[in-house]
Amino acid sequence: MEAAAITSGKKFKYIGSALFLIGIFIILFIYISKQITGHALVTFDQEIIEVIQSMISTQNTEWMLFITALGSVKWITIFVILSVMILLFKKKISLAVFFIVSSGIGALFNIWLKWLFKRERPDILPIISEESYSFPSGHAMGSFIFYGSLAFVIIHLVHQKSWRIVGLVINTILILCIGLSRIYLGVHFPSDIIGGYLAGAAWLYTCIILFHYYEYRQNI
């Protein structure tokens, strides 16, 4: 009984910390969204774009095209389907639902945010073309949600600490590289990427809290 109370206390402390982080992510997202036409943010975006696009070369572009594809709707959808199939095969139904809800609703959330802000894409050395609005970046938000979810599932299922760390590091690098690729390819401002990460983080942490709450209710 006492052990259960301690475990329950740790769980609620964890959820409290996650709620605090969600609040921080939302506040930062709102702050950036209100500054997207401001001089300071415009200057910041231009300076970062110039630094990153100074590295343009044929070989780098090939790599960036490959990396950016890993954050596309097409490939994330394929990865979600594969992940869900593996989890269902392993009889991890709740985690399969977690993947579907986090990435599926997250994608719809991104479409709504783009429509809400209607920010046009940058016009500085675009290597590829995109038709939708710019803020927040769908690639950044989608990759944060999916690869962040993947890292969470690995941490949740794998018992070896070393493999947990490897999973977290690899997925973090992928998220960062996908965001970088969008700036390199000239289809997003750096603030679009940051906004996408913040929105993705807020939604992912919300899904994680809901998942833990479901687990808690199942164990009562």
For each residue, the residues with C-beta under 8 A, 3 or more apart:
1: 4 5
2: 5 6
3: 6 7
4: 1 7 8
5: 1 2 8 9
6: 2 3 9 10
7: 3 4 10 11
8: 4 5 11 12 216
9: 5 6 12 13
10: 6 7 13 14
11: 7 8 14 15 212 216
12: 8 9 15 16
13: 9 10 16 17
14: 10 11 17 18 212
15: 11 12 18 19 209 212 213
16: 12 13 19 20
17: 13 14 20 21
18: 14 15 21 22 205 208 209
19: 15 16 22 23 209
20: 16 17 23 24
21: 17 18 24 25 201 205
22: 18 19 25 26 201 202 205 206 209
23: 19 20 26 27
24: 20 21 27 28
25: 21 22 28 29 198 199 201 202 205
26: 22 23 29 30 198 202
27: 23 24 30 31
28: 24 25 31 32 198
29: 25 26 32 33 136 195 198 199 202
30: 26 27 33 34
31: 27 28 34 35
32: 28 29 35 36 41 191 194 195 198
33: 29 30 36 117 135 195
34: 30 31 38
35: 31 32 38 40 41 191
36: 32 33 41 117 119 135 189 191
37: 41 42
38: 34 35 41 42
39: 42 43
40: 35 43 44
41: 32 35 36 37 38 44 45 191
42: 37 38 39 45 46
43: 39 40 46 47
44: 40 41 47 48 190 191
45: 41 42 48 49 122 189 190 191
46: 42 43 49 50 124
47: 43 44 50 51
48: 44 45 51 52 183 190
49: 45 46 52 53 122 124 183 186 189 190
50: 46 47 53 54 124
51: 47 48 54
52: 48 49 55 180 183 184
53: 49 50 56 124 125 183 184 186
54: 50 51
55: 52 60 184
56: 53 60 61 125 127 184
57: 60 61
58: 61 62
59: 62 63
60: 55 56 57 63 64 184
61: 56 57 58 64 65 127 184 185
62: 58 59 65 66
63: 59 60 66 67
64: 60 61 67 68 127 180 181 184 185
65: 61 62 68 69 128 181 185
66: 62 63 69 70
67: 63 64 70 71 177 178 180 181
68: 64 65 71 72 139 178 181 182 185
69: 65 66 72 74 75
70: 66 67 75 76 143 174 178
71: 67 68 75 76 139 140 142 143 178 181 182
72: 68 69 75 76 139
73: 76 77 107 138 142
74: 69 77 78
75: 69 70 71 72 78 79
76: 70 71 72 73 79 80 103 142 143 146
77: 73 74 80 81
78: 74 75 81 82
79: 75 76 82 83 146 150
80: 76 77 83 84 99 100 103 104 146
81: 77 78 84 85
82: 78 79 85 86
83: 79 80 86 87 96 99 150 153
84: 80 81 87 88 96 99 100
85: 81 82 88 89
86: 82 83 89 90
87: 83 84 90 92 93 95 96 99 153
88: 84 85 91 92 93 96
89: 85 86
90: 86 87
91: 88
92: 87 88 95 96 157
93: 87 88 96 97
94: 97 98 211 214 215 218
95: 87 92 98 99 153 156 157 211
96: 83 84 87 88 92 93 99 100
97: 93 94 100 101
98: 94 95 101 102 149 153 207 211
99: 80 83 84 87 95 96 102 103 149 153
100: 80 84 96 97 103 104
101: 97 98 104 105 207 210
102: 98 99 105 106 145 146 149 203 204 207
103: 76 80 99 100 106 107 142 145 146 149
104: 80 100 101 107 108
105: 101 102 108 109 203
106: 102 103 109 110 141 142 145 200 203 204
107: 73 103 104 110 111 138 142
108: 104 105 111 112
109: 105 106 112 113 141 199 203
110: 106 107 113 114 136 138 141 142 196 199
111: 107 108 114 115 138
112: 108 109 115 116
113: 109 110 116 117 135 136 141 199
114: 110 111 117 118 119 132 133 134 135 136 138
115: 111 112 118 133
116: 112 113
117: 33 36 113 114 133 135 136
118: 114 115 133
119: 36 114 133 134 135 189 192
120: 133 134
121: 126 130 133 134 187 188
122: 45 49 126 134 186 187 188 189
123: 126
124: 46 49 50 53 186
125: 53 56 186
126: 121 122 123 129 185 186 187
127: 56 61 64 184 185 186
128: 65 185 186 187
129: 126 187
130: 121 187
131:
132: 114 138
133: 114 115 117 118 119 120 121
134: 114 119 120 121 122 137 187 188 189 192
135: 33 36 113 114 117 119 189 191 192 195
136: 29 110 113 114 117 140 141 192 195 196 198 199
137: 134 140 141 179 182 188 192 193 195 196
138: 73 107 110 111 114 132 141 142 196
139: 68 71 72 142 143 178 179 181 182 188 196
140: 71 136 137 143 144 175 178 179 182 188 192 193 194 195 196 197 200
141: 106 109 110 113 136 137 138 144 145 196 197 199 200 203
142: 71 73 76 103 106 107 110 138 139 145 146 196 200
143: 70 71 76 139 140 146 147 174 175 178 179 200
144: 140 141 147 148 175 196 197 200 201 204
145: 102 103 106 141 142 148 149 200 203 204
146: 76 79 80 102 103 142 143 149 150
147: 143 144 150 151 171 172 174 175
148: 144 145 151 152 171 175 200 201 204
149: 98 99 102 103 145 146 152 153 204 207
150: 79 83 146 147 153 154 167 171
151: 147 148 154 155 167 168 171 172
152: 148 149 155 156 204 208
153: 83 87 95 98 99 149 150 156 157
154: 150 151 157 158 163 164 167 168 171
155: 151 152 158 164 167 168
156: 95 152 153
157: 92 95 153 154
158: 154 155 163 164 167
159:
160: 163 164
161: 164 165
162: 165 166
163: 154 158 160 166 167
164: 154 155 158 160 161 167 168
165: 161 162 168 169
166: 162 163 169 170
167: 150 151 154 155 158 163 164 170 171
168: 151 154 155 164 165 171 172
169: 165 166 172 173
170: 166 167 173 174
171: 147 148 150 151 154 167 168 174 175
172: 147 151 168 169 175 176
173: 169 170 176 177
174: 70 143 147 170 171 177 178
175: 140 143 144 147 148 171 172 178 179 197
176: 172 173 179 180
177: 67 173 174 180 181
178: 67 68 70 71 139 140 143 174 175 181 182
179: 137 139 140 143 175 176 182 183 193 196 197
180: 52 64 67 176 177 183 184 193
181: 64 65 67 68 71 139 177 178 184 185
182: 68 71 137 139 140 178 179 185 187 188 192 193
183: 48 49 52 53 179 180 186 188 189 190 193
184: 52 53 55 56 60 61 64 127 180 181
185: 61 64 65 68 126 127 128 181 182
186: 49 53 122 124 125 126 127 128 183
187: 121 122 126 128 129 130 134 182
188: 121 122 134 137 139 140 182 183 192 193
189: 36 45 49 119 122 134 135 183 192 193
190: 44 45 48 49 183 193 194
191: 32 35 36 41 44 45 135 194 195
192: 119 134 135 136 137 140 182 188 189 195 196
193: 137 140 179 180 182 183 188 189 190 196 197
194: 32 140 190 191 197 198
195: 29 32 33 135 136 137 140 191 192 198 199
196: 110 136 137 138 139 140 141 142 144 179 192 193 199 200
197: 140 141 144 175 179 193 194 200 201
198: 25 26 28 29 32 136 194 195 201 202
199: 25 29 109 110 113 136 141 195 196 202 203
200: 106 140 141 142 143 144 145 148 196 197 203 204
201: 21 22 25 144 148 197 198 204 205
202: 22 25 26 29 198 199 205 206
203: 102 105 106 109 141 145 199 200 206 207
204: 102 106 144 145 148 149 152 200 201 207 208
205: 18 21 22 25 201 202 208 209
206: 22 202 203 209 210
207: 98 101 102 149 203 204 210 211
208: 18 152 204 205 211 212
209: 15 18 19 22 205 206 212 213
210: 101 206 207 213 214
211: 94 95 98 207 208 214 215
212: 11 14 15 208 209 215 216
213: 15 209 210 216 217
214: 94 210 211 217 218
215: 94 211 212 218 219
216: 8 11 212 213 219 220
217: 213 214 220
218: 94 214 215
219: 215 216
220: 216 217
